[in-house]
Amino acid sequence: MKRFLLFVVASVAAWAQTPNLAPDLASNPAAAKPQLNSALPTIHVAGDSTAAKGKGEQQQGWAAVFAPYFDATKVNVVNRARGGRSARTFITEGLWNELLADVKAGDLVLIQFGHNDGSPVNSGRARGSLPGLGEETEEIENINTKKPETVHTYGWYLRRMIADVQAKQATPIVLSLTVRNRWENGRLERGSGRYGAWAFDVAKAAVVPFIDVTNAVADQLEPMGEPAVKALYPQDHTHFNAKGATLHAEAVVAGLKGLRLAPLDKWLSPQGAAVAAADMTWLRLPRPWNPKVPSLFLVGDSTVRNGRGDGAGGQWGWGDYLAPYFDPEKINTVNRAVGGTGIETFRRIGHWDNALRLMKAGDFVLIQFGHNDNPPRGPLPGLGDEEGDREDPKTKETRRLHTWGWYLRQYIAEARAKGVTPIVCSLVPRKTWKDGHIVRSTDSFAGWARQVAEAEKVPFLDLNNRIADRYDELGQEKVNALFADPHTHTSLAGAQLNAEVVVEALKALPENPLAPYLRAAVAK
């Protein structure tokens, strides 16, 4: 994961912090001393005033209403959040060490910071962290403590917390920020600058669970409209009332249930069991973090993004290594591919609709399917409009299916309807040799992808042939190192090679729609 983190550090350095700082509360009392049942596991919460216990009905933190979602006879829930604190000051004031002293193996520690990390580093409350995820530092004499202090980046403080929790054999879970009541052009702010993206990137690089509280709550608030949402924030744009606290708490519970953590279901109270799980949380799928620039979406199967996108089992998809070719100041790269899906199941399960909801006019989407589209779970072969019934081998349910080409045309049409530019890719080849050459899929999925792209007049990237040509040149022995399993899933080196070929294919297009967004060194 070090290579991924190096890219993340480089790519976020240019992003500015938000100037809209969180307003301070009149008082930020210390969290109550917890009374723990040492025989039980514990869920600990580290955060700021948006999680801490507030004044009551008019202003309340979400973690103050969190415990009733769990059975107190099976798990402790301890809210150690403290108002006014940043990731930096939660550590430097000793609050983190107090929490850590109670952490034991098997516990969960929820970590949520960011609202106060954009504050000044050494004026006022001197609580700001340096922006970004790198190892940069700033030496100061703290104006409040009158002591020398080495100030680190926001990412550094989160990584410190994650490492401390893991050293206790407990599970750290990173949360994105609570939602602020700030609107622009009818849309709610999502992420308070880059802090949501940075939290996601730290969790991904550290291979720890992440819950996107920001977008889960904003998706509920935005349809309510500005007047109704304002009623949840009677004090200011950051601090919500008890109803807003409950909404955020339930988003956290839904996310926890979607992480597939084995013991969690046994810890829930009836109130917690009644909350619908956010089933896709475990996938840790990214979103476009900068709404001011276009986004490049990737949809496909595990050869594009495997599992959680963290290299488990040494397996990587090429989509995880495409972003470094693009300028992050000009475009978001959003890999929404999901392993085990095919061109029909990706739609049926809801992954396509979820991705489509995130897209806006001016965006782009790369589409690659085929590996999971053979019978019995795949659609009908071919390109026509015929339909047929097929029994699902797992559920035994009979479904009416269309042809592979029909589904691809739906992706193209629905993307275009949103003003999104679709780009079709043929599937990357498997490591299957015949007569000294990699076997191509020209007569099936790769050929069908080309035919649909030509008929619909959309850009086509022939990854199947281009990558197969590379493999042929390298030979069987060198190609073996590019795979992490017998023939389908690439290693890190294989994913990097495939991403390189994707960019090569883009640059070879007569008119490359993504040319303006490539890094200068890549575009040459």
C-alpha positions as CSV (number, residue, x, y, z in Angstrom):
1,M,0.0,0.0,0.0
2,K,3.0,2.4,0.2
3,R,2.9,3.0,-3.5
4,F,-0.8,3.9,-3.3
5,L,-0.1,6.3,-0.4
6,L,2.7,8.0,-2.2
7,F,0.3,8.7,-5.1
8,V,-2.4,9.9,-2.7
9,V,0.1,12.3,-1.0
10,A,1.2,13.7,-4.3
11,S,-2.3,14.0,-5.7
12,V,-3.9,15.9,-2.8
13,A,-1.1,18.4,-2.2
14,A,-2.6,21.0,-4.5
15,W,-6.1,20.9,-3.0
16,A,-7.0,23.8,-0.8
17,Q,-8.6,23.6,2.6
18,T,-12.1,25.0,3.1
19,P,-12.1,28.6,4.5
20,N,-15.5,28.0,6.2
21,L,-14.3,27.0,9.7
22,A,-16.5,25.3,12.2
23,P,-18.0,27.7,14.7
24,D,-17.1,27.1,18.4
25,L,-19.6,26.2,21.0
26,A,-19.8,28.2,24.2
27,S,-18.5,25.3,26.2
28,N,-17.0,21.9,25.4
29,P,-17.2,19.8,28.6
30,A,-15.1,16.7,29.0
31,A,-16.7,13.4,28.3
32,A,-18.1,11.6,31.3
33,K,-15.8,9.0,32.8
34,P,-17.0,5.7,31.3
35,Q,-18.2,2.8,33.5
36,L,-17.2,-0.3,31.5
37,N,-18.0,-3.9,31.9
38,S,-14.6,-5.4,31.5
39,A,-16.1,-8.7,30.4
40,L,-17.6,-7.1,27.3
41,P,-16.2,-5.7,24.1
42,T,-16.4,-2.0,23.7
43,I,-17.2,0.5,20.8
44,H,-15.2,3.6,21.5
45,V,-15.9,7.0,19.7
46,A,-13.2,9.6,19.1
47,G,-14.4,12.9,17.6
48,D,-15.4,16.5,18.0
49,S,-18.5,18.4,19.0
50,T,-20.5,16.9,16.2
51,A,-20.2,13.5,18.1
52,A,-19.8,14.8,21.7
53,K,-22.7,15.1,24.1
54,G,-24.3,18.5,23.6
55,K,-26.9,20.7,25.3
56,G,-29.9,18.5,24.5
57,E,-32.7,19.0,22.1
58,Q,-31.3,22.1,20.4
59,Q,-27.7,20.9,19.9
60,Q,-26.6,17.3,20.2
61,G,-23.8,15.1,18.9
62,W,-24.6,11.9,17.2
63,A,-22.6,9.7,19.5
64,A,-24.6,10.9,22.4
65,V,-27.6,9.1,21.0
66,F,-25.7,6.1,19.7
67,A,-25.7,3.7,22.6
68,P,-29.4,2.7,22.4
69,Y,-28.8,1.0,19.1
70,F,-26.7,-1.6,21.0
71,D,-27.5,-4.2,23.7
72,A,-25.8,-3.0,26.9
73,T,-25.6,-6.6,28.1
74,K,-23.4,-7.5,25.1
75,V,-21.2,-4.5,24.3
76,N,-20.1,-1.3,26.0
77,V,-20.6,2.0,24.0
78,V,-18.3,4.8,25.1
79,N,-18.4,8.3,23.7
80,R,-15.0,10.0,24.2
81,A,-15.6,12.8,21.7
82,R,-14.8,16.3,22.9
83,G,-16.0,19.5,21.3
84,G,-13.6,21.9,19.7
85,R,-10.9,19.3,19.1
86,S,-9.1,18.4,15.9
87,A,-7.3,15.2,15.2
88,R,-4.2,17.0,16.3
89,T,-5.4,18.4,19.6
90,F,-7.3,15.3,20.5
91,I,-3.9,13.7,20.6
92,T,-1.8,16.5,22.0
93,E,-4.2,17.2,24.9
94,G,-4.0,13.6,26.0
95,L,-7.6,12.7,25.1
96,W,-6.5,10.0,22.8
97,N,-4.3,8.3,25.3
98,E,-7.2,8.3,27.8
99,L,-9.4,6.6,25.3
100,L,-6.6,4.2,24.3
101,A,-6.0,3.1,27.9
102,D,-9.5,1.4,27.8
103,V,-9.1,-0.3,24.4
104,K,-8.6,-4.0,24.4
105,A,-8.4,-6.8,21.8
106,G,-11.7,-7.2,19.9
107,D,-12.9,-3.6,20.5
108,L,-14.0,-1.2,17.8
109,V,-12.8,2.4,17.7
110,L,-14.7,4.9,15.5
111,I,-12.5,7.8,14.4
112,Q,-14.1,11.0,13.0
113,F,-12.3,14.3,12.7
114,G,-11.9,17.1,10.3
115,H,-14.3,20.0,11.2
116,N,-11.6,21.7,13.3
117,D,-8.5,20.6,11.4
118,G,-8.7,23.5,9.0
119,S,-8.3,26.0,11.8
120,P,-5.1,28.1,12.2
121,V,-2.1,26.1,13.3
122,N,-0.8,28.6,15.8
123,S,-3.3,31.4,16.4
124,G,-6.6,31.4,18.2
125,R,-7.1,27.9,19.6
126,A,-4.0,26.7,17.7
127,R,-5.7,23.5,16.8
128,G,-5.3,23.2,13.0
129,S,-3.4,20.3,11.4
130,L,-1.3,20.7,8.3
131,P,-3.4,20.0,5.2
132,G,-3.0,16.7,3.3
133,L,-1.7,13.2,4.0
134,G,2.1,13.6,3.8
135,E,4.9,13.6,6.3
136,E,5.4,17.3,6.3
137,T,5.8,19.0,9.7
138,E,5.9,22.5,11.1
139,E,7.8,23.5,14.2
140,I,6.1,26.0,16.4
141,E,6.0,27.4,19.9
142,N,2.3,26.9,20.8
143,I,0.8,30.2,21.7
144,N,-1.5,28.6,24.2
145,T,0.8,26.0,25.9
146,K,4.0,28.1,25.4
147,K,5.7,24.8,24.6
148,P,7.5,23.7,21.4
149,E,5.4,21.4,19.2
150,T,5.8,19.6,16.0
151,V,2.6,19.9,13.9
152,H,1.8,17.1,11.4
153,T,-0.6,16.6,8.6
154,Y,-4.2,15.6,9.1
155,G,-3.4,12.2,7.5
156,W,-0.4,11.7,9.9
157,Y,-2.7,12.1,12.9
158,L,-5.3,9.6,11.6
159,R,-2.5,7.1,10.8
160,R,-1.2,7.5,14.3
161,M,-4.6,6.7,15.7
162,I,-5.1,3.7,13.4
163,A,-1.7,2.3,14.3
164,D,-2.3,2.7,18.0
165,V,-5.6,0.9,17.8
166,Q,-4.2,-2.0,15.8
167,A,-1.4,-2.3,18.3
168,K,-4.1,-3.2,20.8
169,Q,-5.5,-5.8,18.4
170,A,-8.7,-3.8,18.1
171,T,-10.3,-2.6,14.9
172,P,-10.1,1.1,13.9
173,I,-13.0,2.4,11.7
174,V,-12.6,5.7,10.0
175,L,-15.7,7.9,9.4
176,S,-16.1,10.8,7.1
177,L,-17.4,14.0,8.6
178,T,-21.0,14.9,9.6
179,V,-22.9,17.1,7.2
180,R,-22.8,20.9,7.4
181,N,-25.8,22.9,6.4
182,R,-24.1,24.7,3.5
183,W,-25.7,24.8,0.1
184,E,-24.5,25.8,-3.4
185,N,-26.8,25.6,-6.5
186,G,-29.3,23.5,-4.7
187,R,-26.7,20.9,-3.5
188,L,-25.4,20.3,0.0
189,E,-21.8,20.6,0.7
190,R,-20.2,17.1,1.1
191,G,-17.0,16.8,3.0
192,S,-16.0,20.2,4.4
193,G,-13.2,20.8,1.8
194,R,-11.0,17.8,1.2
195,Y,-11.3,16.1,4.7
196,G,-13.8,13.5,3.6
197,A,-11.5,12.5,0.7
198,W,-8.5,12.5,2.9
199,A,-10.2,10.3,5.5
200,F,-11.2,7.9,2.8
201,D,-7.6,7.8,1.4
202,V,-6.1,7.1,4.8
203,A,-8.5,4.3,5.4
204,K,-7.8,2.8,2.0
205,A,-4.1,3.0,2.3
206,A,-4.2,1.5,5.8
207,V,-6.6,-1.2,4.7
208,V,-9.1,-0.4,7.5
209,P,-12.9,0.0,7.3
210,F,-14.4,3.3,6.2
211,I,-17.9,4.6,6.7
212,D,-19.0,7.5,4.5
213,V,-21.3,9.3,6.9
214,T,-21.2,12.5,4.9
215,N,-22.8,11.2,1.7
216,A,-25.1,8.8,3.5
217,V,-26.7,11.7,5.4
218,A,-26.5,14.2,2.6
219,D,-28.4,11.8,0.4
220,Q,-31.2,11.9,2.9
221,L,-31.1,15.6,3.7
222,E,-30.8,17.0,0.2
223,P,-34.3,15.9,-1.1
224,M,-35.8,17.6,2.0
225,G,-34.7,21.1,0.7
226,E,-33.0,24.0,2.4
227,P,-35.8,25.2,4.7
228,A,-36.4,21.7,6.2
229,V,-32.7,21.0,6.7
230,K,-32.2,24.4,8.3
231,A,-34.6,23.4,11.0
232,L,-32.2,20.6,11.9
233,Y,-29.4,23.1,12.4
234,P,-31.0,25.8,14.6
235,Q,-27.6,27.0,16.0
236,D,-25.2,27.2,13.1
237,H,-24.2,25.4,9.9
238,T,-22.2,22.7,11.7
239,H,-24.1,21.7,14.9
240,F,-27.4,19.9,14.5
241,N,-30.2,19.3,17.0
242,A,-31.3,16.0,18.5
243,K,-33.2,14.9,15.4
244,G,-30.1,15.6,13.3
245,A,-28.0,13.6,15.7
246,T,-30.3,10.6,15.4
247,L,-30.2,10.8,11.6
248,H,-26.3,10.8,11.7
249,A,-26.2,8.0,14.4
250,E,-28.4,5.8,12.2
251,A,-26.1,6.4,9.3
252,V,-23.2,5.2,11.4
253,V,-25.2,2.1,12.5
254,A,-26.2,1.4,8.9
255,G,-22.6,1.7,7.8
256,L,-21.4,-0.6,10.6
257,K,-23.9,-3.2,9.6
258,G,-22.7,-3.0,6.1
259,L,-19.1,-3.7,7.0
260,R,-19.7,-7.4,7.5
261,L,-17.9,-7.4,10.9
262,A,-18.7,-10.8,12.3
263,P,-19.7,-9.9,15.9
264,L,-21.6,-6.8,15.2
265,D,-25.1,-8.3,14.6
266,K,-25.0,-10.0,18.0
267,W,-24.4,-6.7,19.7
268,L,-27.4,-4.8,18.3
269,S,-30.5,-3.9,20.3
270,P,-34.0,-4.1,18.7
271,Q,-33.5,-0.4,17.8
272,G,-30.2,-1.2,16.1
273,A,-31.6,-4.3,14.3
274,A,-34.4,-2.1,12.9
275,V,-31.9,0.1,11.0
276,A,-31.4,-1.0,7.4
277,A,-27.9,-2.0,6.6
278,A,-25.9,0.0,4.1
279,D,-25.0,-3.2,2.3
280,M,-22.2,-1.8,0.1
281,T,-20.2,-0.2,2.9
282,W,-17.7,-3.1,3.0
283,L,-16.7,-2.5,-0.6
284,R,-15.3,1.0,0.3
285,L,-16.3,2.3,-3.1
286,P,-15.1,5.8,-3.8
287,R,-17.1,8.9,-4.8
288,P,-16.2,12.1,-6.7
289,W,-14.7,14.2,-3.9
290,N,-14.3,17.5,-5.8
291,P,-17.7,18.5,-7.3
292,K,-16.2,21.4,-9.2
293,V,-14.4,19.2,-11.8
294,P,-15.5,16.4,-14.1
295,S,-15.2,12.8,-13.0
296,L,-14.0,9.7,-14.8
297,F,-16.0,6.7,-13.6
298,L,-14.9,3.1,-14.1
299,V,-17.5,0.3,-14.1
300,G,-16.7,-3.4,-14.5
301,D,-15.7,-6.5,-12.6
302,S,-12.8,-7.7,-10.4
303,T,-10.2,-7.2,-13.2
304,V,-11.0,-3.4,-12.9
305,R,-11.4,-3.4,-9.1
306,N,-10.9,-6.5,-6.9
307,G,-12.7,-6.8,-3.6
308,R,-12.2,-3.6,-1.5
309,G,-9.6,-2.3,-3.8
310,D,-6.9,-3.0,-1.3
311,G,-4.8,-5.7,-2.9
312,A,-6.1,-8.6,-0.8
313,G,-4.5,-11.8,-1.8
314,G,-2.1,-9.9,-3.9
315,Q,-4.9,-9.2,-6.5
316,W,-5.3,-5.8,-8.0
317,G,-7.6,-4.4,-10.7
318,W,-6.2,-2.0,-13.4
319,G,-8.6,0.7,-12.3
320,D,-6.7,1.1,-9.0
321,Y,-3.7,2.3,-10.9
322,L,-5.3,4.5,-13.5
323,A,-5.7,7.7,-11.4
324,P,-2.0,8.6,-11.4
325,Y,-2.2,9.3,-15.1
326,F,-4.7,12.0,-14.6
327,D,-4.4,15.5,-13.1
328,P,-6.4,15.5,-9.8
329,E,-6.9,19.3,-10.1
330,K,-8.8,18.7,-13.4
331,I,-10.7,15.4,-12.9
332,N,-11.8,12.9,-10.2
333,T,-11.0,9.2,-11.0
334,V,-13.8,7.1,-9.4
335,N,-13.4,3.3,-9.6
336,R,-16.9,1.8,-9.0
337,A,-16.2,-1.6,-10.5
338,V,-17.3,-4.6,-8.3
339,G,-15.8,-8.0,-8.3
340,G,-18.0,-11.0,-9.3
341,T,-20.4,-8.9,-11.4
342,G,-21.3,-9.2,-15.1
343,I,-22.9,-6.9,-17.5
344,E,-26.4,-7.9,-16.3
345,T,-25.7,-8.5,-12.6
346,F,-23.9,-5.1,-12.1
347,R,-27.2,-3.5,-13.1
348,R,-29.6,-5.9,-11.3
349,I,-27.7,-5.6,-8.0
350,G,-27.9,-1.8,-8.2
351,H,-24.3,-0.9,-8.7
352,W,-25.0,0.8,-12.0
353,D,-27.8,2.9,-10.6
354,N,-25.6,3.9,-7.7
355,A,-22.8,5.0,-10.0
356,L,-25.2,6.8,-12.4
357,R,-26.6,8.8,-9.5
358,L,-23.1,10.2,-8.8
359,M,-22.6,11.2,-12.4
360,K,-23.2,14.7,-13.9
361,A,-23.1,16.2,-17.3
362,G,-19.5,16.5,-18.5
363,D,-18.4,13.3,-16.8
364,F,-17.0,10.2,-18.4
365,V,-17.4,6.4,-17.8
366,L,-15.2,3.5,-18.9
367,I,-17.2,0.3,-19.2
368,Q,-15.6,-3.2,-19.2
369,F,-17.4,-6.5,-18.8
370,G,-17.2,-10.1,-19.9
371,H,-15.4,-12.2,-17.4
372,N,-18.5,-13.2,-15.5
373,D,-20.9,-13.3,-18.4
374,N,-20.7,-16.9,-19.5
375,P,-23.6,-19.3,-18.9
376,P,-25.2,-20.2,-16.6
377,R,-25.0,-16.8,-14.8
378,G,-24.5,-14.6,-17.8
379,P,-27.0,-13.0,-20.2
380,L,-27.9,-14.4,-23.6
381,P,-25.0,-14.4,-26.0
382,G,-24.8,-12.0,-29.0
383,L,-25.9,-8.5,-29.8
384,G,-29.6,-8.8,-30.8
385,D,-32.8,-7.8,-29.2
386,E,-34.0,-11.4,-28.4
387,E,-35.0,-12.3,-24.9
388,G,-35.0,-15.6,-23.0
389,D,-35.6,-17.2,-19.6
390,R,-32.7,-18.5,-17.6
391,E,-32.6,-20.1,-14.2
392,D,-30.1,-18.6,-11.7
393,P,-27.9,-21.5,-10.5
394,K,-27.8,-20.2,-6.9
395,T,-31.2,-18.9,-6.2
396,K,-33.1,-21.1,-8.7
397,E,-35.0,-18.1,-9.7
398,T,-36.0,-17.8,-13.3
399,R,-35.2,-14.4,-14.9
400,R,-36.0,-12.9,-18.3
401,L,-32.7,-11.9,-19.8
402,H,-31.5,-10.0,-22.9
403,T,-28.4,-10.3,-24.9
404,W,-25.0,-9.1,-23.8
405,G,-25.0,-6.4,-26.5
406,W,-28.4,-5.2,-25.4
407,Y,-27.2,-4.6,-21.9
408,L,-24.1,-2.7,-23.2
409,R,-26.4,-0.5,-25.3
410,Q,-28.4,0.3,-22.1
411,Y,-25.3,1.5,-20.3
412,I,-24.4,3.7,-23.3
413,A,-27.8,5.2,-23.6
414,E,-28.3,5.9,-19.9
415,A,-24.9,7.5,-19.6
416,R,-25.6,9.7,-22.6
417,A,-29.0,10.7,-21.2
418,K,-27.1,12.3,-18.2
419,G,-24.6,14.1,-20.5
420,V,-21.9,11.6,-19.7
421,T,-19.4,10.3,-22.3
422,P,-19.3,6.5,-22.4
423,I,-16.1,4.8,-23.5
424,V,-16.3,1.0,-24.1
425,C,-13.4,-1.3,-23.3
426,S,-13.0,-4.9,-24.4
427,L,-12.3,-7.2,-21.5
428,V,-8.6,-7.7,-20.4
429,P,-7.3,-11.1,-21.5
430,R,-6.9,-14.1,-19.2
431,K,-3.6,-15.9,-18.9
432,T,-4.6,-18.7,-21.2
433,W,-2.0,-19.7,-23.8
434,K,-2.4,-21.6,-27.1
435,D,0.4,-22.2,-29.5
436,G,2.6,-19.7,-27.7
437,H,0.1,-16.9,-27.8
438,I,-2.5,-15.5,-25.4
439,V,-6.0,-16.5,-26.4
440,R,-8.2,-13.6,-27.5
441,S,-11.9,-13.2,-27.2
442,T,-12.4,-11.7,-30.7
443,D,-15.4,-14.0,-31.5
444,S,-17.3,-13.2,-28.2
445,F,-17.1,-10.5,-25.6
446,A,-14.2,-8.5,-27.1
447,G,-15.7,-8.7,-30.5
448,W,-19.2,-7.8,-29.3
449,A,-17.8,-4.8,-27.4
450,R,-16.2,-3.5,-30.5
451,Q,-19.3,-4.0,-32.6
452,V,-21.5,-2.2,-30.1
453,A,-19.1,0.7,-29.8
454,E,-18.9,1.1,-33.5
455,A,-22.6,0.9,-34.0
456,E,-23.2,3.5,-31.2
457,K,-20.3,5.7,-32.3
458,V,-18.6,5.7,-29.0
459,P,-14.8,5.5,-28.3
460,F,-13.5,1.9,-28.1
461,L,-10.4,0.7,-26.2
462,D,-9.3,-2.7,-27.5
463,L,-7.7,-3.9,-24.2
464,N,-8.1,-7.5,-25.1
465,N,-5.8,-7.4,-28.1
466,R,-3.5,-4.6,-26.9
467,I,-2.7,-6.4,-23.6
468,A,-2.6,-9.8,-25.3
469,D,0.1,-8.4,-27.6
470,R,2.1,-7.2,-24.6
471,Y,1.9,-10.6,-23.0
472,D,3.0,-12.3,-26.2
473,E,6.0,-10.0,-26.3
474,L,6.9,-10.7,-22.7
475,G,6.5,-14.5,-22.9
476,Q,5.0,-17.0,-20.5
477,E,7.6,-16.8,-17.7
478,K,7.4,-13.0,-17.3
479,V,3.7,-12.9,-17.7
480,N,3.3,-15.4,-14.7
481,A,4.6,-12.6,-12.4
482,L,1.8,-10.4,-13.6
483,F,-0.9,-12.6,-12.2
484,A,-1.9,-13.3,-8.6
485,D,-4.0,-16.4,-9.4
486,P,-3.9,-19.1,-12.2
487,H,-5.3,-17.0,-15.0
488,T,-7.7,-14.1,-14.2
489,H,-6.6,-11.6,-11.5
490,T,-3.5,-9.5,-11.9
491,S,-0.8,-8.8,-9.4
492,L,0.2,-5.2,-8.6
493,A,2.6,-5.2,-11.5
494,G,0.0,-6.7,-13.8
495,A,-2.6,-4.1,-12.9
496,Q,0.0,-1.3,-13.5
497,L,0.8,-2.7,-16.9
498,N,-2.9,-2.9,-17.8
499,A,-3.5,0.6,-16.6
500,E,-0.6,1.8,-18.8
501,V,-2.2,0.0,-21.8
502,V,-5.6,1.7,-21.0
503,V,-3.9,5.1,-21.3
504,E,-2.0,4.0,-24.4
505,A,-5.3,3.0,-26.0
506,L,-6.9,6.4,-25.0
507,K,-4.0,8.3,-26.5
508,A,-4.3,6.3,-29.7
509,L,-8.0,7.3,-30.3
510,P,-8.5,9.7,-33.2
511,E,-10.2,12.0,-30.7
512,N,-9.4,11.3,-27.1
513,P,-12.1,12.9,-24.9
514,L,-9.9,12.6,-21.9
515,A,-6.8,14.2,-23.4
516,P,-7.3,17.6,-21.5
517,Y,-7.2,15.8,-18.2
518,L,-4.0,13.7,-18.5
519,R,-1.0,14.9,-16.5
520,A,1.3,17.0,-18.7
521,A,4.1,14.3,-18.7
522,V,1.6,11.6,-19.7
523,A,-0.1,13.7,-22.5
524,K,3.2,14.0,-24.5
